[in-house]
Amino acid sequence: MRNLKLKQVLPVDTESETLQEFSQASNGQRSVSGSAGPDASTTRALHSVKDTPGLHVMGDLYDVQCDADFLVNAARLRAHCLKLVEDAGLTSVGDFFHQFDGGGGVTGMVVLAESHMSVHTWPEKRYVTVDVYVCSYTQDNRPRARELYQALLDSFQPSEESSHAVERI
């Protein structure tokens, strides 16, 4: 068993962008950036795998202002997430959404050809977690991940957000 070297996940810096052209195109919207990247030795070892890293964006959304039905209706949330995935130019290959009994929240995942998107809701706390992960094996999908994450923010309308982005090779 080998020792894995874990890196600290850095908070997203909404004022700068990893890719300069994305910053210029964002027109002042909140954006995902500031990722903790691989160290030089990892990059050299995996360079032959692909040239463009994937992107994994994780968000905690507090005091969401969306329609409360979004937080408890698995069918409605599923349909909305599938539309957001399609609108971002990503490819759904399967999904599963579960609504918990007793007015509980929803947990759901869309499996993407590019990787996955997940969402978990806590209606009693008006709290949602989201996760968007894309690989960039055949093309750079990082802009699509950012677009999907932004669409999730727009959908849930949090009063406060805590996000992290990690580039993955």
C-alpha positions in Angstrom: 0.0 0.0 0.0 1.4 3.3 -1.0 1.2 6.5 1.0 -1.0 9.1 -0.6 0.0 12.7 -0.3 -3.2 14.8 0.3 -3.3 18.4 -0.7 -5.3 21.1 1.1 -8.3 22.2 -0.9 -8.2 26.0 -1.3 -11.3 28.1 -1.2 -12.6 29.5 -4.5 -11.4 33.0 -5.2 -14.3 34.7 -7.0 -12.2 37.6 -8.2 -9.7 35.7 -10.3 -9.9 32.8 -12.7 -7.6 29.9 -13.6 -8.3 30.4 -17.3 -8.0 34.1 -18.2 -10.5 34.0 -21.1 -13.2 32.6 -18.7 -12.8 35.6 -16.4 -13.2 38.0 -19.3 -16.3 36.2 -20.6 -18.0 36.0 -17.2 -19.5 39.6 -17.2 -19.3 40.0 -13.5 -21.1 36.7 -12.5 -19.8 34.6 -9.7 -17.3 32.2 -11.0 -15.4 29.1 -9.9 -11.7 29.4 -9.8 -8.6 29.2 -7.6 -8.1 25.5 -7.6 -5.4 23.5 -5.9 -3.5 21.9 -8.6 -1.1 18.9 -8.7 2.5 19.2 -7.8 5.2 19.0 -10.4 6.1 15.4 -9.9 2.5 14.3 -10.2 2.1 16.4 -13.3 5.2 14.8 -14.9 4.1 11.3 -14.0 0.6 11.7 -15.5 1.5 14.0 -18.4 1.1 11.2 -20.9 -2.5 10.5 -19.7 -3.9 13.9 -21.0 -2.8 17.4 -21.2 -5.8 19.2 -19.8 -6.9 18.6 -16.2 -10.5 18.0 -15.2 -12.3 20.1 -12.6 -14.0 19.2 -9.4 -16.2 21.9 -7.9 -17.9 21.4 -4.5 -20.3 23.9 -3.0 -22.2 24.4 0.2 -25.2 26.6 -0.3 -26.7 28.3 2.8 -30.1 29.9 3.3 -31.3 29.0 -0.2 -34.1 31.2 -1.5 -35.4 28.9 -4.3 -39.0 27.5 -4.3 -39.2 25.1 -1.3 -40.6 22.4 -3.6 -37.1 22.1 -5.2 -35.8 20.9 -1.9 -38.3 18.1 -1.4 -39.6 17.1 -4.8 -37.2 14.5 -6.3 -38.9 14.3 -9.7 -38.9 18.1 -10.2 -35.3 18.4 -9.0 -34.3 15.5 -11.3 -35.9 17.1 -14.4 -34.3 20.5 -13.6 -30.8 19.0 -13.1 -31.0 17.0 -16.3 -31.9 20.2 -18.2 -29.0 22.1 -16.6 -26.6 19.3 -17.6 -27.8 19.5 -21.2 -27.7 23.3 -21.3 -24.1 23.2 -20.1 -23.2 20.9 -23.0 -22.5 17.8 -20.9 -23.8 14.3 -21.5 -26.0 12.4 -19.1 -25.6 8.6 -19.2 -27.8 7.9 -16.2 -29.3 9.4 -13.0 -30.8 8.5 -9.6 -32.8 10.8 -7.3 -34.2 9.8 -4.0 -36.7 11.7 -1.9 -36.6 11.0 1.9 -39.8 10.3 3.8 -41.4 12.6 6.3 -40.7 15.9 4.5 -37.0 15.1 4.2 -34.8 16.3 1.4 -33.6 14.9 -1.9 -30.3 13.2 -2.8 -29.5 12.9 -6.4 -26.8 12.2 -8.9 -26.4 12.5 -12.7 -23.7 10.3 -14.1 -22.1 12.1 -17.0 -20.0 10.8 -19.8 -17.6 13.4 -18.5 -18.0 12.3 -14.8 -20.8 13.3 -12.5 -23.0 16.0 -10.8 -24.6 15.5 -7.4 -27.0 17.4 -5.2 -28.2 16.9 -1.6 -30.9 19.0 0.0 -31.8 19.7 3.7 -35.1 21.6 3.5 -35.4 22.1 7.2 -32.1 24.0 7.1 -32.6 25.5 3.6 -29.2 24.1 2.9 -27.9 22.3 -0.2 -24.6 20.8 -1.2 -23.6 20.4 -4.9 -20.8 18.6 -6.6 -19.7 18.9 -10.2 -16.8 16.9 -11.5 -15.7 16.7 -15.2 -12.8 15.1 -16.9 -11.2 16.7 -19.8 -9.9 13.6 -21.6 -11.0 14.5 -25.2 -11.7 18.2 -24.7 -11.4 20.9 -22.1 -14.7 20.5 -20.1 -13.7 23.0 -17.3 -15.8 25.8 -18.8 -18.8 23.4 -18.9 -18.3 22.5 -15.2 -18.2 26.2 -14.3 -21.4 26.8 -16.3 -23.2 24.0 -14.6 -22.1 25.1 -11.2 -23.2 28.6 -11.9 -26.6 27.3 -13.1 -27.0 25.4 -9.8 -26.2 28.6 -7.9 -28.8 30.5 -10.0 -31.3 27.8 -9.3 -30.9 27.5 -5.6 -30.2 31.2 -5.0 -28.2 30.9 -1.8 -27.7 33.9 0.5 -24.3 32.5 1.3 -22.0 30.1 -0.5 -18.8 28.3 0.3 -17.1 26.7 -2.7 -13.9 24.8 -3.5 -12.5 23.8 -6.9 -9.8 21.2 -7.5 -8.1 20.5 -10.8 -7.8 16.7 -11.2 -5.5 15.0 -13.7 
